[in-house]
Amino acid sequence: LPILSSFFIVYIISRLMSILGIKQRPSLPNLLCPYLSSKLSLDKPSLAMASTDFGNLVHKIPAAVFHPSSVQDIVSLLKYTYSHPLPFKIAARGRGHSCRGQAMVECGVVINMPSLSSTKPKLNINNGIDCDYYCKNNGGLNDNNGNVNVNVNGNGNDRIRVSQDPTLGFYYADVGGEQLWIDVLHATLGHGGGFAPVSWTDYLYLSVGGTLSNAGISGQSFRYGPQISNVYELDVVTGKGELFTCSKKKNSELFDAVLGGLGQFGIITRARIKLEAAPKRVKWVRMLYDDFATFTRDQEHLISLHGNYQELININDGLNYVEGTIIMQQADPNNWRSSFFTSNDQARITSLDVPSGILYFLEVAKFYYDHYDDAYMDKELEKELKGLNYIPEYIFTKEVSLVEFLNRVRKGELELHSKGLWEVPHPWLNIFIPKSQIQEFYHVIPNIIAKDNTDLAGPVLFYPLNRNKWDDKMSAVTPDEDVFYTLGLLHSSGFDDWEKLERKNEEILKYCDKNGIKIKQYLPHYTTKEDWVTHFGSKKWSIFQQRKTLFDPKMILSPGQNIFNN
Ligand code: FAD
């Protein structure tokens, strides 16, 4: 009775405040039980951390930051707020690498996901523990299919473990949603002869839960699909505070909802990621073009040749990575995304006669799974690149290790950090463009992106993807065409001139709208319901809404995405 009456009083006060238009800042420590309260931070540095992201454009101050030490803590917090008459909102924060406040929550609670890493569940599935029960009650990593965990890893991280399916023999990694992809890479490489996930992002200091909430794309996606296409199973805490294990076979509605679901349906606390044997070496190649049509024709040729990965008989066949970038001829072809060219290469590039001043790099990588000699590797690479029409002799090749290749952005990041330039505003725009409309879209490149510029405000990515590697049942949105391009304008700006770049972004979006180019935003940002409905399309929007009602009916999760609270 006292509990019920205190709920009732809180409810009446809150209703009165909302009727009078007074913004509520609930005093969370008073509302929560002492155990949950002890995990909250309300100090200025914690609130400042949770109200900042990579974009540095949006700042929303939460009431508190929650530091879970187990999955059960997240369950308890969500259960608590769900049962409350006026629930406070919650957002999981992986690493805050969003650009527009997606992991923020004004006056609510930000869950600092990295806190889970200190969890050390003593899980040994061979000793008869009921793992499903254990996971649900202790926040451990779940292996509830009776699979043989062949590895106790030795990587010092109990939240990443490599296992082999006992029947089918394939390998996978169970990783905490808070884990960084760089740590997944190191842990899986350290297992047996070396394993690795097959689909990546360009930058690896992103959380598994954060990228799976979007899609996770890079140059491998044409062949293996985005990261969301390479997940076998998830543990998810829904907006009702219920913990489910889900997959294509079990609780599939939740599984499909959460992958690409922008944090709207639940918090990913574990993902089971597909692994393959790790390659021993990587040939990394860039080829230069001065003509957009030739550049895109060659990109499409490469992804069509090697896009049907299932049909490749030999793991050694085909290219493993296809991307592309747009650069200004007079600018440094290296940038923070990767340092690739020597000063000699740069001098050769600037000496070319390119009236438009715009150049295109087709970037590919081929993985080698054995220790071959150089002549053999060169012959194999030559076979893959046969028939391409890059500017003769303008092909640049490097041989690197897998870690050097996958972790290529880190060096630039550290350099920018040391100069205080990583923390500047980042008004990024990422869009998917249907293949049939890229010639119309081309107008944007010289007339908006490169207009009046001798340098661009950051890397500009442009490469095609195969839609048959995406699963339309999942929440992620793509154009409705077999092949579509991704354009990534990875702008960096000063603190007082980011609006100029934002206007450029708007100009691009307006141009597409006016000319009927059916783009979709990746890492989408909209502020009105109408725009979200257009983004999803009416059929997918209706499914998205139904799933929200099912898994987060009180609209507690990830309000920073502005989907259900605008
Ligand atoms: P956060 O910013 O912390 O969160 C993003 C959203 O996901 C929020 O809504 C949050 O509430 C939700 N969320 C976070 N964790 C969870 C969880 N465990 N369960 C459920 N929801 C959760 N993306 C690509 O696809 N390819 C790239 O190559 C790529 N490169 C990038 C390079 C840089 C330098 C940066 C800054 C970003 C890049 N991104 C790329 C974008 C990146 O994938 C997304 O911004 C991603 O969300 C970042 O992960 P995070 O852990 O920082 O997420």
Boltz pocket constraint, residues with backbone or C-beta under 6 A from the ligand:
constraints:
  - pocket:
      binder: B
      contacts: [[A, 53], [A, 54], [A, 91], [A, 92], [A, 93], [A, 94], [A, 95], [A, 96], [A, 97], [A, 98], [A, 99], [A, 102], [A, 103], [A, 113], [A, 177], [A, 178], [A, 200], [A, 201], [A, 202], [A, 203], [A, 205], [A, 206], [A, 207], [A, 208], [A, 209], [A, 210], [A, 211], [A, 213], [A, 214], [A, 215], [A, 216], [A, 217], [A, 218], [A, 262], [A, 263], [A, 264], [A, 266], [A, 267], [A, 268], [A, 269], [A, 523], [A, 558], [A, 560], [A, 561]]
      max_distance: 6.0
